[in-house]
Amino acid sequence: MTVTTCDFCAFRSATFLYTVPEENIPLLVAEGQSSAIALPADDGLWAACVICADFVDRRDMAGLLTHVLASARDRRVAFVDDPLYLGLLIGKFAPLMIEGVGKVQL
């Protein structure tokens, strides 16, 4: 049996898997020589431990961010207090806060 680490806090083993509908997956824009194309920012699959799953289920973005940042500090992630990192997390987690997200137990 493969143990999956939580994609949010990277601290505990994941218990649940969330799926974000394709139309809600954030896009990155990559510029080529003559045009720009949109690329998916992630695959829409998020493994979550029971703690992070509770925040997602309650659509509690502030609680999830607080927990994720505390976990990153515990792991001594160097850029945890960079405002750009917080912005990245908000952008990545926002699709999980809207209706239509699926959830299954791993």
Phi and psi in radians as a Rosetta constraint file:
Dihedral C 1 N 2 CA 2 C 2 CIRCULARHARMONIC -1.504 0.35
Dihedral N 2 CA 2 C 2 N 3 CIRCULARHARMONIC 2.312 0.35
Dihedral C 2 N 3 CA 3 C 3 CIRCULARHARMONIC -1.665 0.35
Dihedral N 3 CA 3 C 3 N 4 CIRCULARHARMONIC 2.201 0.35
Dihedral C 3 N 4 CA 4 C 4 CIRCULARHARMONIC -1.804 0.35
Dihedral N 4 CA 4 C 4 N 5 CIRCULARHARMONIC 2.294 0.35
Dihedral C 4 N 5 CA 5 C 5 CIRCULARHARMONIC -1.432 0.35
Dihedral N 5 CA 5 C 5 N 6 CIRCULARHARMONIC 2.576 0.35
Dihedral C 5 N 6 CA 6 C 6 CIRCULARHARMONIC -1.014 0.35
Dihedral N 6 CA 6 C 6 N 7 CIRCULARHARMONIC 2.248 0.35
Dihedral C 6 N 7 CA 7 C 7 CIRCULARHARMONIC -1.270 0.35
Dihedral N 7 CA 7 C 7 N 8 CIRCULARHARMONIC -0.253 0.35
Dihedral C 7 N 8 CA 8 C 8 CIRCULARHARMONIC -1.582 0.35
Dihedral N 8 CA 8 C 8 N 9 CIRCULARHARMONIC -1.141 0.35
Dihedral C 8 N 9 CA 9 C 9 CIRCULARHARMONIC -1.642 0.35
Dihedral N 9 CA 9 C 9 N 10 CIRCULARHARMONIC -0.254 0.35
Dihedral C 9 N 10 CA 10 C 10 CIRCULARHARMONIC 0.941 0.35
Dihedral N 10 CA 10 C 10 N 11 CIRCULARHARMONIC 0.473 0.35
Dihedral C 10 N 11 CA 11 C 11 CIRCULARHARMONIC -1.954 0.35
Dihedral N 11 CA 11 C 11 N 12 CIRCULARHARMONIC -0.703 0.35
Dihedral C 11 N 12 CA 12 C 12 CIRCULARHARMONIC -2.037 0.35
Dihedral N 12 CA 12 C 12 N 13 CIRCULARHARMONIC 2.908 0.35
Dihedral C 12 N 13 CA 13 C 13 CIRCULARHARMONIC -1.231 0.35
Dihedral N 13 CA 13 C 13 N 14 CIRCULARHARMONIC 2.486 0.35
Dihedral C 13 N 14 CA 14 C 14 CIRCULARHARMONIC -1.343 0.35
Dihedral N 14 CA 14 C 14 N 15 CIRCULARHARMONIC 2.490 0.35
Dihedral C 14 N 15 CA 15 C 15 CIRCULARHARMONIC -2.001 0.35
Dihedral N 15 CA 15 C 15 N 16 CIRCULARHARMONIC -0.454 0.35
Dihedral C 15 N 16 CA 16 C 16 CIRCULARHARMONIC -2.240 0.35
Dihedral N 16 CA 16 C 16 N 17 CIRCULARHARMONIC 2.766 0.35
Dihedral C 16 N 17 CA 17 C 17 CIRCULARHARMONIC -2.218 0.35
Dihedral N 17 CA 17 C 17 N 18 CIRCULARHARMONIC 2.175 0.35
Dihedral C 17 N 18 CA 18 C 18 CIRCULARHARMONIC -1.758 0.35
Dihedral N 18 CA 18 C 18 N 19 CIRCULARHARMONIC 2.519 0.35
Dihedral C 18 N 19 CA 19 C 19 CIRCULARHARMONIC -2.163 0.35
Dihedral N 19 CA 19 C 19 N 20 CIRCULARHARMONIC 2.220 0.35
Dihedral C 19 N 20 CA 20 C 20 CIRCULARHARMONIC -1.673 0.35
Dihedral N 20 CA 20 C 20 N 21 CIRCULARHARMONIC 2.266 0.35
Dihedral C 20 N 21 CA 21 C 21 CIRCULARHARMONIC -0.964 0.35
Dihedral N 21 CA 21 C 21 N 22 CIRCULARHARMONIC 2.481 0.35
Dihedral C 21 N 22 CA 22 C 22 CIRCULARHARMONIC -0.911 0.35
Dihedral N 22 CA 22 C 22 N 23 CIRCULARHARMONIC -0.661 0.35
Dihedral C 22 N 23 CA 23 C 23 CIRCULARHARMONIC -1.218 0.35
Dihedral N 23 CA 23 C 23 N 24 CIRCULARHARMONIC -0.206 0.35
Dihedral C 23 N 24 CA 24 C 24 CIRCULARHARMONIC -1.827 0.35
Dihedral N 24 CA 24 C 24 N 25 CIRCULARHARMONIC 0.003 0.35
Dihedral C 24 N 25 CA 25 C 25 CIRCULARHARMONIC -1.297 0.35
Dihedral N 25 CA 25 C 25 N 26 CIRCULARHARMONIC 2.230 0.35
Dihedral C 25 N 26 CA 26 C 26 CIRCULARHARMONIC -1.074 0.35
Dihedral N 26 CA 26 C 26 N 27 CIRCULARHARMONIC 2.611 0.35
Dihedral C 26 N 27 CA 27 C 27 CIRCULARHARMONIC -1.991 0.35
Dihedral N 27 CA 27 C 27 N 28 CIRCULARHARMONIC 2.548 0.35
Dihedral C 27 N 28 CA 28 C 28 CIRCULARHARMONIC -1.815 0.35
Dihedral N 28 CA 28 C 28 N 29 CIRCULARHARMONIC 2.624 0.35
Dihedral C 28 N 29 CA 29 C 29 CIRCULARHARMONIC -1.896 0.35
Dihedral N 29 CA 29 C 29 N 30 CIRCULARHARMONIC 2.172 0.35
Dihedral C 29 N 30 CA 30 C 30 CIRCULARHARMONIC -1.960 0.35
Dihedral N 30 CA 30 C 30 N 31 CIRCULARHARMONIC 2.191 0.35
Dihedral C 30 N 31 CA 31 C 31 CIRCULARHARMONIC -1.601 0.35
Dihedral N 31 CA 31 C 31 N 32 CIRCULARHARMONIC 2.267 0.35
Dihedral C 31 N 32 CA 32 C 32 CIRCULARHARMONIC -1.723 0.35
Dihedral N 32 CA 32 C 32 N 33 CIRCULARHARMONIC -2.845 0.35
Dihedral C 32 N 33 CA 33 C 33 CIRCULARHARMONIC -1.225 0.35
Dihedral N 33 CA 33 C 33 N 34 CIRCULARHARMONIC -0.567 0.35
Dihedral C 33 N 34 CA 34 C 34 CIRCULARHARMONIC -2.200 0.35
Dihedral N 34 CA 34 C 34 N 35 CIRCULARHARMONIC -0.156 0.35
Dihedral C 34 N 35 CA 35 C 35 CIRCULARHARMONIC -2.743 0.35
Dihedral N 35 CA 35 C 35 N 36 CIRCULARHARMONIC 2.916 0.35
Dihedral C 35 N 36 CA 36 C 36 CIRCULARHARMONIC -1.867 0.35
Dihedral N 36 CA 36 C 36 N 37 CIRCULARHARMONIC 2.483 0.35
Dihedral C 36 N 37 CA 37 C 37 CIRCULARHARMONIC -2.217 0.35
Dihedral N 37 CA 37 C 37 N 38 CIRCULARHARMONIC 2.621 0.35
Dihedral C 37 N 38 CA 38 C 38 CIRCULARHARMONIC -1.586 0.35
Dihedral N 38 CA 38 C 38 N 39 CIRCULARHARMONIC 2.340 0.35
Dihedral C 38 N 39 CA 39 C 39 CIRCULARHARMONIC -2.128 0.35
Dihedral N 39 CA 39 C 39 N 40 CIRCULARHARMONIC 2.425 0.35
Dihedral C 39 N 40 CA 40 C 40 CIRCULARHARMONIC -1.040 0.35
Dihedral N 40 CA 40 C 40 N 41 CIRCULARHARMONIC 2.391 0.35
Dihedral C 40 N 41 CA 41 C 41 CIRCULARHARMONIC -1.358 0.35
Dihedral N 41 CA 41 C 41 N 42 CIRCULARHARMONIC -0.404 0.35
Dihedral C 41 N 42 CA 42 C 42 CIRCULARHARMONIC -2.746 0.35
Dihedral N 42 CA 42 C 42 N 43 CIRCULARHARMONIC -3.110 0.35
Dihedral C 42 N 43 CA 43 C 43 CIRCULARHARMONIC -1.598 0.35
Dihedral N 43 CA 43 C 43 N 44 CIRCULARHARMONIC -0.018 0.35
Dihedral C 43 N 44 CA 44 C 44 CIRCULARHARMONIC 1.421 0.35
Dihedral N 44 CA 44 C 44 N 45 CIRCULARHARMONIC 0.091 0.35
Dihedral C 44 N 45 CA 45 C 45 CIRCULARHARMONIC -1.905 0.35
Dihedral N 45 CA 45 C 45 N 46 CIRCULARHARMONIC 2.232 0.35
Dihedral C 45 N 46 CA 46 C 46 CIRCULARHARMONIC -2.294 0.35
Dihedral N 46 CA 46 C 46 N 47 CIRCULARHARMONIC 2.019 0.35
Dihedral C 46 N 47 CA 47 C 47 CIRCULARHARMONIC -1.466 0.35
Dihedral N 47 CA 47 C 47 N 48 CIRCULARHARMONIC 2.380 0.35
Dihedral C 47 N 48 CA 48 C 48 CIRCULARHARMONIC -2.360 0.35
Dihedral N 48 CA 48 C 48 N 49 CIRCULARHARMONIC 2.446 0.35
Dihedral C 48 N 49 CA 49 C 49 CIRCULARHARMONIC -1.329 0.35
Dihedral N 49 CA 49 C 49 N 50 CIRCULARHARMONIC 3.025 0.35
Dihedral C 49 N 50 CA 50 C 50 CIRCULARHARMONIC -1.120 0.35
Dihedral N 50 CA 50 C 50 N 51 CIRCULARHARMONIC -0.581 0.35
Dihedral C 50 N 51 CA 51 C 51 CIRCULARHARMONIC -1.196 0.35
Dihedral N 51 CA 51 C 51 N 52 CIRCULARHARMONIC -0.891 0.35
Dihedral C 51 N 52 CA 52 C 52 CIRCULARHARMONIC -1.143 0.35
Dihedral N 52 CA 52 C 52 N 53 CIRCULARHARMONIC -0.643 0.35
Dihedral C 52 N 53 CA 53 C 53 CIRCULARHARMONIC -1.048 0.35
Dihedral N 53 CA 53 C 53 N 54 CIRCULARHARMONIC -0.670 0.35
Dihedral C 53 N 54 CA 54 C 54 CIRCULARHARMONIC -1.070 0.35
Dihedral N 54 CA 54 C 54 N 55 CIRCULARHARMONIC -0.748 0.35
Dihedral C 54 N 55 CA 55 C 55 CIRCULARHARMONIC -1.109 0.35
Dihedral N 55 CA 55 C 55 N 56 CIRCULARHARMONIC -0.760 0.35
Dihedral C 55 N 56 CA 56 C 56 CIRCULARHARMONIC -1.118 0.35
Dihedral N 56 CA 56 C 56 N 57 CIRCULARHARMONIC -0.783 0.35
Dihedral C 56 N 57 CA 57 C 57 CIRCULARHARMONIC -1.064 0.35
Dihedral N 57 CA 57 C 57 N 58 CIRCULARHARMONIC -0.612 0.35
Dihedral C 57 N 58 CA 58 C 58 CIRCULARHARMONIC -1.534 0.35
Dihedral N 58 CA 58 C 58 N 59 CIRCULARHARMONIC -0.014 0.35
Dihedral C 58 N 59 CA 59 C 59 CIRCULARHARMONIC 0.982 0.35
Dihedral N 59 CA 59 C 59 N 60 CIRCULARHARMONIC 0.729 0.35
Dihedral C 59 N 60 CA 60 C 60 CIRCULARHARMONIC -1.738 0.35
Dihedral N 60 CA 60 C 60 N 61 CIRCULARHARMONIC 1.411 0.35
Dihedral C 60 N 61 CA 61 C 61 CIRCULARHARMONIC -1.068 0.35
Dihedral N 61 CA 61 C 61 N 62 CIRCULARHARMONIC -0.765 0.35
Dihedral C 61 N 62 CA 62 C 62 CIRCULARHARMONIC -1.083 0.35
Dihedral N 62 CA 62 C 62 N 63 CIRCULARHARMONIC -0.766 0.35
Dihedral C 62 N 63 CA 63 C 63 CIRCULARHARMONIC -1.122 0.35
Dihedral N 63 CA 63 C 63 N 64 CIRCULARHARMONIC -0.740 0.35
Dihedral C 63 N 64 CA 64 C 64 CIRCULARHARMONIC -1.087 0.35
Dihedral N 64 CA 64 C 64 N 65 CIRCULARHARMONIC -0.805 0.35
Dihedral C 64 N 65 CA 65 C 65 CIRCULARHARMONIC -1.088 0.35
Dihedral N 65 CA 65 C 65 N 66 CIRCULARHARMONIC -0.753 0.35
Dihedral C 65 N 66 CA 66 C 66 CIRCULARHARMONIC -1.041 0.35
Dihedral N 66 CA 66 C 66 N 67 CIRCULARHARMONIC -0.787 0.35
Dihedral C 66 N 67 CA 67 C 67 CIRCULARHARMONIC -1.148 0.35
Dihedral N 67 CA 67 C 67 N 68 CIRCULARHARMONIC -0.791 0.35
Dihedral C 67 N 68 CA 68 C 68 CIRCULARHARMONIC -1.111 0.35
Dihedral N 68 CA 68 C 68 N 69 CIRCULARHARMONIC -0.766 0.35
Dihedral C 68 N 69 CA 69 C 69 CIRCULARHARMONIC -1.165 0.35
Dihedral N 69 CA 69 C 69 N 70 CIRCULARHARMONIC -0.658 0.35
Dihedral C 69 N 70 CA 70 C 70 CIRCULARHARMONIC -1.114 0.35
Dihedral N 70 CA 70 C 70 N 71 CIRCULARHARMONIC -0.713 0.35
Dihedral C 70 N 71 CA 71 C 71 CIRCULARHARMONIC -1.112 0.35
Dihedral N 71 CA 71 C 71 N 72 CIRCULARHARMONIC -0.735 0.35
Dihedral C 71 N 72 CA 72 C 72 CIRCULARHARMONIC -1.115 0.35
Dihedral N 72 CA 72 C 72 N 73 CIRCULARHARMONIC -0.675 0.35
Dihedral C 72 N 73 CA 73 C 73 CIRCULARHARMONIC -1.136 0.35
Dihedral N 73 CA 73 C 73 N 74 CIRCULARHARMONIC -0.730 0.35
Dihedral C 73 N 74 CA 74 C 74 CIRCULARHARMONIC -1.058 0.35
Dihedral N 74 CA 74 C 74 N 75 CIRCULARHARMONIC -0.596 0.35
Dihedral C 74 N 75 CA 75 C 75 CIRCULARHARMONIC -1.513 0.35
Dihedral N 75 CA 75 C 75 N 76 CIRCULARHARMONIC 0.048 0.35
Dihedral C 75 N 76 CA 76 C 76 CIRCULARHARMONIC 1.042 0.35
Dihedral N 76 CA 76 C 76 N 77 CIRCULARHARMONIC 0.740 0.35
Dihedral C 76 N 77 CA 77 C 77 CIRCULARHARMONIC -1.189 0.35
Dihedral N 77 CA 77 C 77 N 78 CIRCULARHARMONIC 2.130 0.35
Dihedral C 77 N 78 CA 78 C 78 CIRCULARHARMONIC -1.088 0.35
Dihedral N 78 CA 78 C 78 N 79 CIRCULARHARMONIC -0.623 0.35
Dihedral C 78 N 79 CA 79 C 79 CIRCULARHARMONIC -1.754 0.35
Dihedral N 79 CA 79 C 79 N 80 CIRCULARHARMONIC 0.292 0.35
Dihedral C 79 N 80 CA 80 C 80 CIRCULARHARMONIC -1.043 0.35
Dihedral N 80 CA 80 C 80 N 81 CIRCULARHARMONIC -0.556 0.35
Dihedral C 80 N 81 CA 81 C 81 CIRCULARHARMONIC -1.676 0.35
Dihedral N 81 CA 81 C 81 N 82 CIRCULARHARMONIC 0.159 0.35
Dihedral C 81 N 82 CA 82 C 82 CIRCULARHARMONIC -1.326 0.35
Dihedral N 82 CA 82 C 82 N 83 CIRCULARHARMONIC 2.195 0.35
Dihedral C 82 N 83 CA 83 C 83 CIRCULARHARMONIC -0.984 0.35
Dihedral N 83 CA 83 C 83 N 84 CIRCULARHARMONIC -0.515 0.35
Dihedral C 83 N 84 CA 84 C 84 CIRCULARHARMONIC -1.153 0.35
Dihedral N 84 CA 84 C 84 N 85 CIRCULARHARMONIC -0.605 0.35
Dihedral C 84 N 85 CA 85 C 85 CIRCULARHARMONIC -1.136 0.35
Dihedral N 85 CA 85 C 85 N 86 CIRCULARHARMONIC -0.768 0.35
Dihedral C 85 N 86 CA 86 C 86 CIRCULARHARMONIC -1.060 0.35
Dihedral N 86 CA 86 C 86 N 87 CIRCULARHARMONIC -0.765 0.35
Dihedral C 86 N 87 CA 87 C 87 CIRCULARHARMONIC -1.066 0.35
Dihedral N 87 CA 87 C 87 N 88 CIRCULARHARMONIC -0.705 0.35
Dihedral C 87 N 88 CA 88 C 88 CIRCULARHARMONIC -1.086 0.35
Dihedral N 88 CA 88 C 88 N 89 CIRCULARHARMONIC -0.789 0.35
Dihedral C 88 N 89 CA 89 C 89 CIRCULARHARMONIC -1.080 0.35
Dihedral N 89 CA 89 C 89 N 90 CIRCULARHARMONIC -0.760 0.35
Dihedral C 89 N 90 CA 90 C 90 CIRCULARHARMONIC -1.049 0.35
Dihedral N 90 CA 90 C 90 N 91 CIRCULARHARMONIC -0.799 0.35
Dihedral C 90 N 91 CA 91 C 91 CIRCULARHARMONIC -1.093 0.35
Dihedral N 91 CA 91 C 91 N 92 CIRCULARHARMONIC -0.678 0.35
Dihedral C 91 N 92 CA 92 C 92 CIRCULARHARMONIC -1.288 0.35
Dihedral N 92 CA 92 C 92 N 93 CIRCULARHARMONIC -0.634 0.35
Dihedral C 92 N 93 CA 93 C 93 CIRCULARHARMONIC -1.504 0.35
Dihedral N 93 CA 93 C 93 N 94 CIRCULARHARMONIC -0.347 0.35
Dihedral C 93 N 94 CA 94 C 94 CIRCULARHARMONIC -0.944 0.35
Dihedral N 94 CA 94 C 94 N 95 CIRCULARHARMONIC -0.733 0.35
Dihedral C 94 N 95 CA 95 C 95 CIRCULARHARMONIC -1.089 0.35
Dihedral N 95 CA 95 C 95 N 96 CIRCULARHARMONIC -0.369 0.35
Dihedral C 95 N 96 CA 96 C 96 CIRCULARHARMONIC -1.395 0.35
Dihedral N 96 CA 96 C 96 N 97 CIRCULARHARMONIC -0.175 0.35
Dihedral C 96 N 97 CA 97 C 97 CIRCULARHARMONIC -1.674 0.35
Dihedral N 97 CA 97 C 97 N 98 CIRCULARHARMONIC 0.039 0.35
Dihedral C 97 N 98 CA 98 C 98 CIRCULARHARMONIC -1.934 0.35
Dihedral N 98 CA 98 C 98 N 99 CIRCULARHARMONIC 2.812 0.35
Dihedral C 98 N 99 CA 99 C 99 CIRCULARHARMONIC -1.091 0.35
Dihedral N 99 CA 99 C 99 N 100 CIRCULARHARMONIC 2.706 0.35
Dihedral C 99 N 100 CA 100 C 100 CIRCULARHARMONIC 1.782 0.35
Dihedral N 100 CA 100 C 100 N 101 CIRCULARHARMONIC -0.045 0.35
Dihedral C 100 N 101 CA 101 C 101 CIRCULARHARMONIC -1.363 0.35
Dihedral N 101 CA 101 C 101 N 102 CIRCULARHARMONIC 2.310 0.35
Dihedral C 101 N 102 CA 102 C 102 CIRCULARHARMONIC -1.586 0.35
Dihedral N 102 CA 102 C 102 N 103 CIRCULARHARMONIC 2.741 0.35
Dihedral C 102 N 103 CA 103 C 103 CIRCULARHARMONIC -2.539 0.35
Dihedral N 103 CA 103 C 103 N 104 CIRCULARHARMONIC 2.264 0.35
Dihedral C 103 N 104 CA 104 C 104 CIRCULARHARMONIC -2.325 0.35
Dihedral N 104 CA 104 C 104 N 105 CIRCULARHARMONIC 2.699 0.35
Dihedral C 104 N 105 CA 105 C 105 CIRCULARHARMONIC -1.503 0.35
Dihedral N 105 CA 105 C 105 N 106 CIRCULARHARMONIC 2.400 0.35
